[in-house]
Amino acid sequence: MSISLPNQSMAPSAPAKDAEASLGFLTKRDTEVKLPRPTRVKNKTPASIQITAEQILREARERQEPEIRPPKQKITDPHELSDYRLRKRKEFEDLIRRVRWNVSVWVKYAQWEESQGDFTRARSVWERALDVDYRNHTLWLKYAEFEMRNRFVNHARNVWDRAVSLLPRVDQLWYKYIHMEEMLRNVPAARQVFERWMQWQPDAQGWLSYVKFELRYGEADRARAVYERFVACHPRPDAFIRYAKFEMKRGEVARARSVYERAVDLLSEDEDAEKLFVAFAEFEERCKEVERARCIYKYALDHIPKGRAEDLYRKFVAFEKQYGDREGIEDAIVGKRRFQYEEEVRKNPLNYDSWFDYVRLEESVGNKDMIREVYERAISNVPPAEEKRYWQRYIYLWINYALYEELDAQDMDTTREVYRECLKLVPHKKFSFAKMWLMAAQFEIRQMNIKAARQILGNAIGMAPKDKIFKKYIEIELQLGNISRCRTLYEKYLEWAPANCYAWSKYAELERSLSETERARSIFELAIAQPALDMPELLWKVYIDFEISEHEYEKTRQLYERLLDRTRHLKVWISYAKFEASAGLEDKEVDGEAKSENHDASSQDQQMERVQRCRAVFERAFDYFRTSAPELKEERAMLLEEWLNMESSFGSLGDVSIVQKKLPRKVKRKRAITSEDDAPAGFEEYYDYIFPDEVAMAPNLKILEAAYKWKKQKVDTDDD
């Protein structure tokens, strides 16, 4: 039937509702799928009777319809039986044609024939299955079990014989074959099967089964012969240990010892030799041969690598605890710990902490040869990189070695050689160890060899100069009273480190102790003239203290003025003011112990002069912070605080009002802060200081001050 198509010239905007359904067009209403409106639950309260999931499942199971089973058929006629057999055989044959390689189908077919009593057909099915897959040992097992189950012994023997001939590496076939012969009490035939099996050199379990078979029938000599063939076929420690235990159970101690001795001669280098030695020693221990057992343990510990002798060490320690004396127990424990350390240093020879522990162990034993051997092995592990952080732990091996040779071994020549070799080994051009140089020099001093000590320290200064070496060398020469050498060393020290303020101050202190005041002053002048110093404040302080101790107050003032030319730090101003306040008081206290409490006019004038000088310094400092550094408001406030305390300490001579009218007012303010990318990050509070002289310069501050007074007055009124 032909259906006319709509006109192609129809406008595309024609509404779908105008289309006729009879022409094959579907409207939106026709294609709309109407879903049921979801019911709204009005009552959400729990039901009075609750039903659990267990109840739902139980009811579903109870209401399940019973399984439909086919009706049982009873065969009462030979014709029906033959038809049934024909039908089943046809089903099996069809199934075999489809899945010929499925072993389970063959097995079911043969078992069905067996259930029908037709053993010839069943045997035929088994043979056909073996033609398909004779390598499947399961088929052979089930075939043989079928023959045995139906008492066809010769047929079963024939199946087993064919199976072990085709699959001689399947141990289960041999076991089943031998088990059948044993069940039939045919021991010679079972032994013959074992002999056939042993020709294939099976694993240890096969040989042990043969041994157990002979022992079940009391044939100990035959079992011994089997063991001899077993250890010849599998020369392993386990085999010899089983052989020896067999002889031990028979009471043949000499034979068992002979077996162990043969095993040791043959397998002393085997990787499992540890088990053999442990078993041999335990055998001798059971035989009450303690010395023999101890010799075996020691021989094994000497010949077995330390990495494979963990169990051996543990057994030896337990043996010594039971049979040995205190010395033997300690030796065993030391041997076990030695084994542990050997294992650690073998895994990581650059782990110097393990070497330290190993050396301490040997030092506790006291064997000098062993101690030296461990030290030599330890120091031979030089760090791979020439960086000081890798050598810092390693160098202490040399230090401990040298101290051992000097203090314990009392071998001074070896000690000197250790120091010499260590100093040769260290790459002094990249880094050095001042401790080694100093210890080598101190050793020579203890040996009364000052010349050698000076030579070592001189080489240290030439090859790897360090502060410690200079300080110790100077200290040694100073103790010996060689002042000229000390001066030379200080000069070398300052040539090497001209910015070291400690060296300058110590050099000047040396000259001062020798009453060389001018030399000390010259040294200080050279020091402060250096373009760069590591701690200039320390040097200036020492220089000023030196001049004060020499009662050179004018020179001290000149020093303060020179220091102020370099830095105008707050501490310098305060120190200068305190000096002016106390200049000359020490002399007065020394000279005036015998005077009366009444002070004369001259002392009053001197005190007033000190007060005026101190006040002048504070005035200068205040003017500097007010004019040259107005941003340092906190320092200016601290200066006024120190000034106020100083005026208070002057007593009647001081004038506190001078400072009080300059004291600032501390106010809390806020300022904007920004993050690293200059974005606004909020505000922070800080304390600002408003000085009286700034109030007159800033009119806005007057408004703030008036607001502050008004706020304070309002708070006081509210409190009232």
C-alpha positions as CSV (number, residue, x, y, z in Angstrom):
1,M,0.0,0.0,0.0
2,S,1.4,3.3,-1.0
3,I,1.2,6.3,1.3
4,S,1.5,9.8,-0.2
5,L,4.2,11.9,1.3
6,P,3.4,15.5,2.4
7,N,4.2,18.3,0.1
8,Q,7.9,19.3,0.3
9,S,6.8,23.0,0.0
10,M,4.9,22.9,3.2
11,A,6.2,25.6,5.6
12,P,8.5,24.1,8.3
13,S,6.9,26.3,10.9
14,A,3.5,24.6,10.6
15,P,2.4,23.5,14.1
16,A,2.6,19.8,15.0
17,K,-0.9,19.8,16.4
18,D,-2.3,20.5,12.8
19,A,-0.7,17.3,11.5
20,E,-3.0,14.3,11.0
21,A,-2.3,11.2,12.9
22,S,-3.9,9.1,10.1
23,L,-1.1,10.1,7.8
24,G,1.6,8.6,10.0
25,F,2.6,11.7,11.9
26,L,2.9,11.6,15.7
27,T,2.1,14.6,17.7
28,K,3.9,15.6,20.9
29,R,0.9,14.4,22.9
30,D,1.1,11.0,21.3
31,T,4.8,10.6,22.1
32,E,4.6,12.0,25.6
33,V,5.2,9.4,28.3
34,K,3.0,9.9,31.3
35,L,4.7,8.8,34.6
36,P,2.6,8.3,37.6
37,R,2.6,11.1,40.0
38,P,4.7,10.2,43.1
39,T,2.6,9.7,46.1
40,R,3.3,12.1,48.9
41,V,3.7,10.5,52.3
42,K,1.6,12.4,54.7
43,N,2.1,10.3,57.8
44,K,5.8,9.8,58.5
45,T,5.4,8.4,62.0
46,P,6.7,4.8,62.5
47,A,4.2,2.0,62.1
48,S,2.9,0.3,65.2
49,I,4.2,-3.1,63.9
50,Q,7.7,-3.1,62.6
51,I,8.8,-5.6,60.0
52,T,12.5,-6.5,59.8
53,A,14.4,-7.6,56.7
54,E,14.9,-11.0,58.3
55,Q,11.1,-11.5,58.5
56,I,10.6,-10.5,54.8
57,L,13.2,-13.0,53.7
58,R,11.8,-15.7,55.8
59,E,8.3,-15.2,54.5
60,A,9.6,-15.2,50.9
61,R,11.2,-18.5,51.5
62,E,8.2,-20.0,53.2
63,R,5.9,-18.9,50.3
64,Q,8.3,-20.2,47.7
65,E,6.8,-22.9,45.5
66,P,8.4,-26.4,45.9
67,E,11.0,-27.4,43.3
68,I,9.7,-29.4,40.4
69,R,11.5,-32.7,40.3
70,P,11.2,-35.3,37.5
71,P,9.3,-38.4,38.5
72,K,11.3,-41.5,39.5
73,Q,11.3,-44.3,37.0
74,K,11.3,-47.9,37.8
75,I,12.6,-50.4,35.3
76,T,10.8,-53.7,35.6
77,D,11.4,-55.2,32.1
78,P,14.7,-56.3,30.5
79,H,13.6,-54.5,27.3
80,E,13.2,-51.3,29.2
81,L,16.6,-51.8,30.8
82,S,18.2,-52.3,27.4
83,D,16.5,-49.3,26.0
84,Y,17.7,-47.2,29.0
85,R,21.3,-48.4,28.6
86,L,21.2,-47.7,24.9
87,R,19.8,-44.2,25.5
88,K,22.4,-43.4,28.2
89,R,25.3,-44.8,26.1
90,K,24.1,-42.7,23.1
91,E,24.0,-39.6,25.4
92,F,27.6,-40.3,26.6
93,E,28.9,-40.9,23.1
94,D,27.3,-37.8,21.8
95,L,28.8,-35.8,24.7
96,I,32.2,-37.3,24.1
97,R,32.1,-36.4,20.4
98,R,31.4,-32.8,21.4
99,V,33.9,-32.5,24.3
100,R,36.5,-35.2,23.7
101,W,39.2,-33.6,25.8
102,N,37.0,-33.2,28.9
103,V,38.3,-35.9,31.3
104,S,35.3,-35.6,33.7
105,V,33.0,-36.9,30.9
106,W,35.1,-40.0,30.4
107,V,35.3,-40.6,34.1
108,K,31.5,-40.3,34.4
109,Y,31.0,-42.6,31.4
110,A,33.3,-45.3,32.8
111,Q,31.8,-45.0,36.3
112,W,28.3,-45.4,34.8
113,E,29.3,-48.6,33.0
114,E,30.8,-49.8,36.2
115,S,27.5,-49.1,38.0
116,Q,25.8,-51.2,35.4
117,G,28.1,-54.1,36.1
118,D,29.6,-54.1,32.6
119,F,33.3,-54.1,33.5
120,T,34.5,-54.9,30.0
121,R,32.7,-51.8,28.6
122,A,34.0,-49.7,31.6
123,R,37.6,-50.9,30.9
124,S,37.1,-50.1,27.2
125,V,36.0,-46.5,28.2
126,W,39.1,-46.1,30.4
127,E,41.4,-47.3,27.6
128,R,39.8,-44.9,25.1
129,A,40.2,-42.1,27.6
130,L,43.9,-42.9,28.0
131,D,44.3,-42.8,24.2
132,V,43.0,-39.2,24.4
133,D,45.2,-38.0,27.3
134,Y,47.6,-40.5,28.7
135,R,49.7,-37.8,30.5
136,N,46.8,-37.1,32.9
137,H,47.8,-39.0,36.0
138,T,44.3,-38.6,37.4
139,L,43.0,-41.0,34.7
140,W,45.5,-43.6,35.7
141,L,44.7,-43.3,39.3
142,K,40.9,-43.7,38.8
143,Y,41.5,-46.5,36.3
144,A,43.6,-48.4,38.8
145,E,41.2,-47.7,41.6
146,F,38.4,-49.1,39.4
147,E,40.3,-52.3,38.9
148,M,41.3,-52.6,42.6
149,R,37.7,-51.8,43.7
150,N,36.4,-54.7,41.7
151,R,39.2,-57.0,42.8
152,F,40.9,-57.3,39.4
153,V,44.4,-57.4,41.0
154,N,46.3,-58.4,37.9
155,H,44.5,-55.8,35.8
156,A,45.3,-53.2,38.5
157,R,49.0,-54.2,38.6
158,N,49.1,-54.0,34.8
159,V,47.6,-50.4,35.0
160,W,50.1,-49.3,37.6
161,D,53.0,-50.8,35.7
162,R,52.0,-48.9,32.6
163,A,51.4,-45.7,34.5
164,V,54.8,-45.6,36.3
165,S,56.5,-46.5,33.0
166,L,54.9,-43.6,31.1
167,L,54.9,-41.1,34.0
168,P,57.9,-42.0,36.2
169,R,58.1,-38.5,37.7
170,V,54.6,-38.6,39.3
171,D,55.3,-39.7,42.8
172,Q,51.7,-40.4,43.6
173,L,51.6,-43.2,41.1
174,W,54.5,-44.9,42.8
175,Y,53.0,-44.4,46.2
176,K,49.7,-46.0,45.2
177,Y,51.3,-48.9,43.4
178,I,53.5,-49.6,46.5
179,H,50.5,-49.2,48.8
180,M,48.5,-51.8,46.7
181,E,51.3,-54.3,46.9
182,E,51.6,-53.8,50.7
183,M,47.9,-54.2,51.1
184,L,48.2,-57.6,49.3
185,R,51.1,-58.5,51.6
186,N,53.4,-58.8,48.6
187,V,56.5,-57.3,50.3
188,P,59.0,-58.5,47.6
189,A,56.9,-56.9,44.9
190,A,56.6,-53.6,46.8
191,R,60.4,-53.7,47.3
192,Q,60.9,-54.3,43.6
193,V,58.6,-51.3,42.9
194,F,60.7,-49.2,45.2
195,E,63.9,-50.3,43.5
196,R,62.4,-49.3,40.1
197,W,61.5,-46.0,41.6
198,M,64.9,-45.3,43.1
199,Q,66.5,-45.8,39.7
200,W,64.9,-42.5,38.7
201,Q,66.6,-40.7,41.7
202,P,63.5,-39.2,43.3
203,D,63.5,-36.4,45.9
204,A,64.3,-37.0,49.6
205,Q,60.7,-37.9,50.5
206,G,60.8,-40.9,48.1
207,W,64.0,-42.2,49.7
208,L,62.7,-41.7,53.2
209,S,59.5,-43.6,52.2
210,Y,61.7,-46.5,51.1
211,V,63.5,-46.4,54.5
212,K,60.3,-46.4,56.4
213,F,59.0,-49.3,54.3
214,E,62.1,-51.4,55.3
215,L,61.8,-50.4,58.9
216,R,58.2,-51.4,59.0
217,Y,59.3,-55.0,58.2
218,G,62.4,-54.9,60.5
219,E,65.0,-54.7,57.8
220,A,67.5,-52.3,59.5
221,D,70.4,-53.4,57.3
222,R,68.4,-52.8,54.2
223,A,67.3,-49.4,55.5
224,R,71.0,-48.5,56.2
225,A,71.8,-49.5,52.7
226,V,69.0,-47.2,51.4
227,Y,70.4,-44.4,53.5
228,E,73.8,-44.9,52.0
229,R,72.4,-44.6,48.5
230,F,70.3,-41.6,49.7
231,V,73.3,-39.6,50.9
232,A,75.1,-40.5,47.7
233,C,72.2,-39.3,45.6
234,H,71.5,-36.2,47.6
235,P,74.7,-35.1,49.4
236,R,73.0,-32.4,51.5
237,P,73.3,-31.7,55.2
238,D,69.7,-32.7,55.8
239,A,70.3,-36.1,54.3
240,F,73.3,-36.8,56.5
241,I,71.5,-35.5,59.6
242,R,68.6,-37.9,59.0
243,Y,71.1,-40.7,58.4
244,A,72.9,-39.9,61.7
245,K,69.6,-39.7,63.6
246,F,68.6,-43.1,62.2
247,E,71.9,-44.6,63.5
248,M,71.4,-42.8,66.9
249,K,67.9,-44.3,67.3
250,R,69.4,-47.7,66.6
251,G,72.0,-47.1,69.4
252,E,74.9,-47.0,66.9
253,V,76.8,-44.0,68.3
254,A,80.0,-44.8,66.5
255,R,78.2,-45.2,63.2
256,A,76.3,-41.9,63.8
257,R,79.6,-40.1,64.6
258,S,81.1,-41.5,61.4
259,V,78.2,-40.2,59.4
260,Y,78.7,-36.7,60.8
261,E,82.4,-36.8,60.2
262,R,81.9,-37.8,56.6
263,A,79.4,-35.0,56.2
264,V,81.8,-32.4,57.7
265,D,84.6,-33.5,55.4
266,L,82.3,-33.4,52.4
267,L,80.0,-30.4,53.1
268,S,82.1,-27.9,55.3
269,E,81.8,-25.3,52.5
270,D,78.1,-25.9,51.8
271,E,75.8,-22.9,52.3
272,D,73.7,-25.0,54.8
273,A,76.7,-26.2,56.7
274,E,75.5,-24.3,59.8
275,K,72.7,-26.9,60.3
276,L,75.2,-29.7,60.0
277,F,77.6,-28.3,62.6
278,V,74.7,-27.5,65.0
279,A,73.3,-31.0,64.7
280,F,76.8,-32.6,65.1
281,A,77.5,-30.5,68.3
282,E,74.1,-31.4,69.7
283,F,74.7,-35.1,69.0
284,E,78.0,-34.9,70.9
285,E,76.3,-33.0,73.7
286,R,73.7,-35.8,74.0
287,C,76.6,-38.3,74.2
288,K,78.1,-36.3,77.1
289,E,81.1,-35.3,75.0
290,V,81.2,-31.7,76.1
291,E,84.8,-31.0,74.8
292,R,84.0,-32.6,71.5
293,A,80.9,-30.3,71.2
294,R,82.9,-27.2,72.1
295,C,85.6,-28.1,69.5
296,I,82.9,-28.5,66.9
297,Y,81.3,-25.1,67.7
298,K,84.7,-23.4,67.6
299,Y,85.7,-25.1,64.3
300,A,82.4,-24.1,62.8
301,L,82.7,-20.5,63.9
302,D,86.1,-20.3,62.3
303,H,85.1,-21.8,59.0
304,I,81.5,-20.6,58.4
305,P,81.1,-17.0,57.2
306,K,79.7,-14.6,59.8
307,G,76.7,-13.8,57.7
308,R,75.4,-17.4,57.9
309,A,76.3,-18.3,61.5
310,E,73.6,-16.5,63.4
311,D,71.9,-19.7,64.7
312,L,75.3,-21.3,65.4
313,Y,76.3,-18.3,67.6
314,R,73.0,-18.6,69.5
315,K,73.5,-22.3,70.1
316,F,77.1,-21.8,71.2
317,V,76.1,-19.2,73.7
318,A,73.4,-21.4,75.2
319,F,75.9,-24.3,75.3
320,E,78.5,-22.3,77.1
321,K,75.9,-21.0,79.6
322,Q,75.1,-24.6,80.4
323,Y,78.5,-26.3,80.4
324,G,81.1,-23.6,80.3
325,D,82.8,-21.5,83.0
326,R,82.6,-17.7,83.3
327,E,85.5,-17.2,80.8
328,G,83.9,-19.4,78.3
329,I,80.5,-17.7,78.6
330,E,82.1,-14.3,78.1
331,D,84.0,-15.6,75.1
332,A,80.7,-16.9,73.6
333,I,78.9,-13.7,74.3
334,V,81.7,-11.7,72.8
335,G,81.7,-14.0,69.8
336,K,78.0,-13.4,69.2
337,R,78.4,-9.7,69.5
338,R,81.4,-9.8,67.2
339,F,79.3,-11.6,64.7
340,Q,76.6,-8.9,64.9
341,Y,79.2,-6.1,64.4
342,E,80.8,-7.9,61.5
343,E,77.4,-8.2,59.8
344,E,76.8,-4.5,60.3
345,V,80.1,-3.3,58.9
346,R,79.8,-5.8,56.1
347,K,76.5,-4.2,55.0
348,N,77.7,-0.6,55.4
349,P,81.5,-0.2,55.9
350,L,81.1,3.6,56.0
351,N,78.8,3.4,59.1
352,Y,81.5,4.6,61.6
353,D,79.2,4.2,64.6
354,S,79.3,0.4,64.0
355,W,83.1,0.5,63.9
356,F,83.2,2.5,67.2
357,D,81.0,-0.2,68.8
358,Y,83.1,-3.0,67.4
359,V,86.3,-1.3,68.7
360,R,84.8,-0.9,72.2
361,L,83.9,-4.6,72.2
362,E,87.5,-5.6,71.3
363,E,88.9,-3.2,73.8
364,S,86.8,-4.8,76.5
365,V,88.3,-8.2,75.6
366,G,91.8,-6.8,75.6
367,N,93.4,-8.6,72.7
368,K,95.8,-6.1,71.3
369,D,96.2,-7.8,67.9
370,M,92.4,-7.9,67.4
371,I,92.0,-4.3,68.5
372,R,94.7,-3.1,66.1
373,E,93.2,-5.2,63.3
374,V,89.7,-3.6,63.8
375,Y,91.2,-0.1,64.0
376,E,93.2,-0.7,60.7
377,R,90.1,-2.1,59.0
378,A,88.0,0.9,60.2
379,I,90.4,3.6,59.1
380,S,90.8,2.0,55.7
381,N,87.2,3.0,54.9
382,V,88.0,6.6,53.8
383,P,85.0,8.8,53.1
384,P,84.3,8.9,49.4
385,A,83.9,12.7,49.1
386,E,86.3,15.4,50.2
387,E,83.7,17.3,52.2
388,K,84.2,18.0,55.9
389,R,80.8,16.8,56.9
390,Y,81.7,13.3,55.7
391,W,85.0,13.3,57.6
392,Q,83.8,14.6,61.0
393,R,82.9,11.2,62.3
394,Y,85.7,9.4,60.5
395,I,88.4,11.5,62.1
396,Y,87.5,10.2,65.6
397,L,88.5,6.7,64.5
398,W,92.1,8.1,64.2
399,I,91.8,10.0,67.4
400,N,90.7,6.9,69.4
401,Y,93.3,4.8,67.7
402,A,96.1,7.2,68.8
403,L,94.7,7.5,72.3
404,Y,94.6,3.7,72.6
405,E,98.1,3.3,71.4
406,E,99.3,5.9,73.8
407,L,97.3,5.2,77.0
408,D,96.5,1.5,76.8
409,A,99.1,-0.1,74.6
410,Q,101.9,2.3,75.8
411,D,103.4,2.2,72.3
412,M,104.7,5.7,71.6
413,D,106.2,5.0,68.3
414,T,103.0,3.6,66.9
415,T,101.1,6.6,68.4
416,R,103.4,9.0,66.6
417,E,102.9,7.0,63.4
418,V,99.1,7.1,63.7
419,Y,99.2,10.9,64.1
420,R,101.6,11.2,61.1
421,E,99.5,9.1,58.8
422,C,96.3,10.8,59.8
423,L,97.7,14.3,59.1
424,K,98.9,13.0,55.7
425,L,95.5,11.6,54.8
426,V,93.4,14.7,55.5
427,P,93.2,17.0,52.5
428,H,94.3,20.2,54.2
429,K,93.8,22.4,51.1
430,K,90.1,21.9,51.3
431,F,89.5,21.5,55.0
432,S,91.4,20.5,58.1
433,F,90.9,19.4,61.7
434,A,92.6,21.6,64.3
435,K,92.0,19.0,66.9
436,M,94.3,16.5,65.2
437,W,97.1,19.1,64.9
438,L,96.8,20.0,68.6
439,M,96.6,16.5,69.9
440,A,99.7,15.5,67.9
441,A,101.5,18.5,69.3
442,Q,100.4,17.8,72.9
443,F,101.5,14.2,72.5
444,E,105.0,15.4,71.6
445,I,104.9,17.8,74.6
446,R,104.1,14.9,76.9
447,Q,107.1,13.1,75.4
448,M,109.2,16.1,76.3
449,N,109.9,16.8,72.6
450,I,109.2,20.6,72.4
451,K,110.9,20.8,69.0
452,A,108.6,18.3,67.4
453,A,105.6,20.0,68.9
454,R,106.6,23.4,67.5
455,Q,107.3,21.8,64.1
456,I,103.8,20.2,64.1
457,L,102.1,23.5,65.1
458,G,104.2,25.4,62.6
459,N,103.1,23.1,59.8
460,A,99.5,23.5,60.9
461,I,99.8,27.3,60.6
462,G,101.5,27.0,57.3
463,M,99.1,24.4,55.8
464,A,95.7,25.0,57.5
465,P,95.8,28.1,59.9
466,K,92.9,28.2,62.3
467,D,92.0,30.2,65.4
468,K,92.3,27.2,67.7
469,I,95.8,26.4,66.5
470,F,97.0,30.0,67.0
471,K,95.4,30.3,70.4
472,K,96.8,27.0,71.7
473,Y,100.3,27.6,70.2
474,I,100.4,31.0,71.9
475,E,99.2,29.5,75.1
476,I,102.0,26.9,75.0
477,E,104.7,29.4,74.3
478,L,103.3,31.7,77.0
479,Q,103.5,28.9,79.5
480,L,107.1,28.3,78.5
481,G,107.8,32.0,78.9
482,N,108.8,32.7,75.3
483,I,107.5,36.2,74.9
484,S,109.3,36.9,71.7
485,R,107.7,33.7,70.1
486,C,104.3,34.9,71.4
487,R,104.7,38.2,69.7
488,T,105.7,36.6,66.5
489,L,102.7,34.2,66.7
490,Y,100.4,37.2,67.3
491,E,101.8,38.9,64.3
492,K,101.3,35.8,62.2
493,Y,97.8,35.5,63.6
494,L,96.9,39.1,62.7
495,E,98.4,38.8,59.3
496,W,96.1,35.8,58.7
497,A,93.0,37.4,60.3
498,P,93.4,41.2,60.5
499,A,89.7,41.6,61.2
500,N,89.8,39.4,64.3
501,C,89.1,41.7,67.3
502,Y,89.8,38.9,69.7
503,A,93.4,38.5,68.5
504,W,94.0,42.3,68.7
505,S,92.6,42.6,72.2
506,K,94.6,39.5,73.4
507,Y,97.8,40.9,71.9
508,A,97.3,44.2,73.6
509,E,96.5,42.4,76.8
510,L,99.8,40.5,76.6
511,E,101.7,43.8,76.2
512,R,99.9,45.4,79.0
513,S,100.6,42.4,81.3
514,L,104.3,43.0,80.5
515,S,103.9,46.7,81.4
516,E,104.4,47.7,77.8
517,T,101.7,50.4,77.9
518,E,102.9,52.2,74.8
519,R,103.1,49.0,72.8
520,A,99.6,48.0,73.9
521,R,98.3,51.5,72.9
522,S,100.0,51.2,69.5
523,I,98.4,47.8,69.0
524,F,94.9,49.2,69.8
525,E,95.5,52.1,67.4
526,L,96.5,49.7,64.7
527,A,93.4,47.6,65.4
528,I,90.8,50.4,65.3
529,A,92.5,51.6,62.1
530,Q,91.6,48.4,60.3
531,P,89.1,48.8,57.5
532,A,87.0,45.8,58.6
533,L,86.6,44.2,62.0
534,D,84.4,41.3,63.0
535,M,83.4,42.8,66.4
536,P,84.4,46.5,66.5
537,E,82.3,47.3,69.6
538,L,84.3,44.7,71.6
539,L,87.6,46.2,70.5
540,W,86.6,49.8,71.3
541,K,85.3,48.7,74.7
542,V,88.5,47.0,75.5
543,Y,90.5,50.0,74.4
544,I,88.4,52.4,76.4
545,D,88.7,50.1,79.5
546,F,92.4,50.0,79.0
547,E,92.7,53.8,79.0
548,I,90.4,54.1,82.0
549,S,92.5,51.5,83.9
550,E,95.6,53.6,83.1
551,H,93.7,56.8,84.4
552,E,94.1,58.5,81.1
553,Y,90.7,60.3,81.2
554,E,91.5,62.8,78.5
555,K,92.6,60.0,76.1
556,T,89.4,58.2,77.1
557,R,87.3,61.2,76.1
558,Q,89.2,61.5,72.9
559,L,88.4,57.8,72.2
560,Y,84.8,58.4,72.9
561,E,84.8,61.4,70.5
562,R,86.5,59.3,67.8
563,L,84.0,56.5,68.3
564,L,81.1,59.0,68.0
565,D,82.6,60.1,64.7
566,R,82.2,56.5,63.5
567,T,78.8,55.6,65.1
568,R,76.2,57.5,67.1
569,H,74.6,54.5,68.6
570,L,72.5,54.9,71.8
571,K,74.8,52.7,73.8
572,V,77.8,54.7,72.9
573,W,76.1,57.9,74.2
574,I,75.0,56.2,77.4
575,S,78.5,54.7,78.0
576,Y,80.1,58.1,77.4
577,A,77.8,59.8,79.9
578,K,78.3,57.1,82.5
579,F,82.1,57.5,82.1
580,E,81.8,61.2,82.6
581,A,79.7,60.7,85.7
582,S,82.2,58.3,87.3
583,A,85.5,59.6,86.0
584,G,87.9,59.9,88.9
585,L,85.7,58.3,91.5
586,E,88.0,55.2,91.7
587,D,91.0,57.4,92.6
588,K,89.0,59.3,95.2
589,E,87.8,56.1,96.9
590,V,91.3,54.8,97.1
591,D,92.8,58.0,98.4
592,G,89.9,59.0,100.7
593,E,89.6,55.9,102.9
594,A,91.3,57.8,105.9
595,K,89.4,61.1,105.4
596,S,86.3,62.2,107.4
597,E,82.8,62.4,106.0
598,N,83.0,66.2,105.6
599,H,83.9,67.0,102.0
600,D,85.9,70.1,101.2
601,A,85.0,72.6,98.5
602,S,87.4,71.1,96.0
603,S,85.7,67.7,96.1
604,Q,82.3,69.4,95.7
605,D,83.6,71.3,92.6
606,Q,84.9,68.0,91.1
607,Q,81.6,66.3,91.7
608,M,79.7,69.2,90.1
609,E,82.1,69.2,87.2
610,R,81.4,65.4,86.6
611,V,77.6,66.1,86.7
612,Q,78.0,69.0,84.2
613,R,80.1,66.8,81.9
614,C,77.6,64.0,82.1
615,R,74.7,66.3,81.5
616,A,76.5,67.9,78.5
617,V,76.9,64.4,76.9
618,F,73.2,63.7,77.4
619,E,72.3,67.1,75.9
620,R,74.4,66.4,72.9
621,A,72.9,63.0,72.5
622,F,69.3,64.4,72.8
623,D,70.1,67.1,70.3
624,Y,71.4,64.5,67.8
625,F,68.4,62.3,68.1
626,R,66.0,65.3,67.9
627,T,67.6,66.9,64.9
628,S,69.7,64.4,62.9
629,A,67.6,61.2,63.6
630,P,64.0,62.2,64.4
631,E,62.7,58.9,63.3
632,L,64.5,57.1,66.2
633,K,61.8,58.1,68.7
634,E,62.2,55.0,70.8
635,E,66.0,55.4,71.2
636,R,65.4,59.1,72.2
637,A,62.9,58.0,74.8
638,M,65.3,55.4,76.2
639,L,68.0,58.1,76.3
640,L,65.8,60.3,78.4
641,E,65.0,57.4,80.7
642,E,68.7,56.8,81.3
643,W,69.2,60.5,81.8
644,L,66.4,60.7,84.4
645,N,67.9,57.8,86.3
646,M,71.3,59.4,86.2
647,E,70.0,62.8,87.5
648,S,68.2,60.9,90.3
649,S,71.5,59.2,91.2
650,F,73.3,62.5,91.6
651,G,71.2,63.4,94.6
652,S,71.2,67.0,95.5
653,L,73.4,67.9,92.6
654,G,71.0,66.5,90.0
655,D,68.1,68.3,88.5
656,V,65.3,66.0,87.5
657,S,63.1,68.8,86.1
658,I,65.5,69.2,83.2
659,V,64.6,65.8,81.9
660,Q,61.0,65.6,83.0
661,K,60.0,68.5,80.8
662,K,61.4,66.6,77.8
663,L,59.8,63.3,78.5
664,P,57.4,62.1,75.7
665,R,53.9,60.7,76.0
666,K,53.4,57.2,74.9
667,V,50.3,56.7,72.7
668,K,48.9,53.7,70.8
669,R,48.2,54.1,67.1
670,K,47.3,52.1,64.0
671,R,48.9,51.8,60.7
672,A,48.1,50.0,57.5
673,I,50.1,46.9,56.6
674,T,50.6,45.3,53.2
675,S,51.4,41.8,52.1
676,E,54.4,40.7,49.9
677,D,52.5,41.6,46.7
678,D,51.7,45.1,48.1
679,A,48.0,44.2,48.7
680,P,46.4,45.7,51.8
681,A,46.5,43.2,54.7
682,G,44.8,45.2,57.4
683,F,46.0,47.3,60.3
684,E,48.4,46.8,63.2
685,E,48.8,48.6,66.4
686,Y,52.1,50.3,67.5
687,Y,53.3,52.6,70.2
688,D,54.4,56.1,69.3
689,Y,56.1,58.8,71.3
690,I,55.0,62.4,71.3
691,F,57.6,64.8,72.6
692,P,56.8,68.3,73.9
693,D,58.9,70.0,71.3
694,E,56.9,68.2,68.5
695,V,53.6,69.5,69.9
696,A,54.5,73.1,69.1
697,M,55.5,72.2,65.6
698,A,52.4,70.1,64.8
699,P,49.1,72.0,65.2
700,N,47.2,68.8,64.6
701,L,48.7,67.3,67.6
702,K,47.2,70.0,69.8
703,I,43.8,68.9,68.6
704,L,44.6,65.4,69.5
705,E,45.9,66.4,72.9
706,A,42.7,68.4,73.6
707,A,40.7,65.4,72.6
708,Y,42.8,63.2,74.8
709,K,42.2,65.5,77.8
710,W,38.5,65.7,77.1
711,K,38.3,61.9,77.0
712,K,40.2,61.6,80.2
713,Q,38.1,64.1,81.9
714,K,34.9,62.3,80.8
715,V,36.2,59.0,82.1
716,D,37.0,60.6,85.4
717,T,33.5,62.1,85.6
718,D,31.9,58.7,84.9
719,D,34.0,57.1,87.6
720,D,32.8,59.7,90.1
